[in-house]
Amino acid sequence: MLYLLAAIGVLSVAVLLWRAFASERVGVSRPRQTGPVAPDDDPEFLRRLDQQQWEDRMRRQRGSDQDEGNPPA
């Protein structure tokens, strides 16, 4: 009889500790992050950066094309 009470007590303590310190709780959802954590995770930021780089390349290319068409004086 004493072993049965000890087993029930140990199980009760184990369940209480598990519920108090468990990292994953059943039925409780974690709050989701609503936005990117860093700029390199933000698709809009990456799109704008790519667009800026493309525009810079086109400006440089247009500038070198104009230089080739007009010989220096």
C-alpha positions in Angstrom: 0.0 0.0 0.0 2.8 2.4 0.8 4.5 1.7 -2.6 1.2 2.5 -4.3 1.0 5.9 -2.5 4.6 6.7 -3.3 4.2 5.8 -7.0 1.1 8.1 -7.1 3.0 10.9 -5.4 6.0 10.6 -7.7 3.8 10.5 -10.8 1.9 13.6 -9.5 5.1 15.5 -9.0 6.4 14.5 -12.4 3.3 15.6 -14.1 3.3 19.0 -12.3 6.9 19.5 -13.2 6.4 18.6 -16.8 3.4 21.0 -17.1 5.4 23.8 -15.4 8.6 23.5 -17.4 7.7 21.8 -20.7 8.9 23.7 -23.7 6.1 22.5 -25.9 2.7 22.7 -24.3 -0.1 20.8 -25.8 -3.0 23.1 -27.0 -1.1 26.3 -26.5 0.1 27.9 -29.7 3.2 30.1 -29.7 2.9 33.6 -31.0 4.0 33.8 -34.6 6.4 36.5 -35.7 4.5 38.9 -37.9 7.5 40.2 -39.9 11.0 39.5 -40.9 13.7 39.4 -38.3 16.5 40.8 -40.3 16.7 42.8 -43.6 18.0 39.9 -45.5 14.9 38.0 -44.6 12.6 40.7 -46.0 11.6 40.0 -49.6 10.6 43.6 -50.2 14.0 44.9 -49.0 15.8 42.3 -51.2 13.7 43.3 -54.2 14.5 47.0 -53.7 18.1 46.3 -53.3 18.2 44.2 -56.5 16.3 47.0 -58.3 18.9 49.6 -57.1 21.8 47.5 -58.2 20.2 47.0 -61.6 19.6 50.7 -62.0 23.2 51.5 -61.0 24.5 49.0 -63.6 22.3 50.5 -66.3 23.5 54.0 -65.4 27.1 53.0 -65.6 26.5 51.1 -68.9 24.7 54.1 -70.4 27.5 56.4 -69.2 30.2 54.2 -70.8 28.1 53.9 -74.0 27.9 57.7 -74.3 31.7 58.0 -73.7 32.4 55.6 -76.6 30.2 57.6 -79.0 31.8 60.9 -78.2 35.6 60.9 -78.5 37.4 63.1 -76.0 38.2 66.6 -77.2 
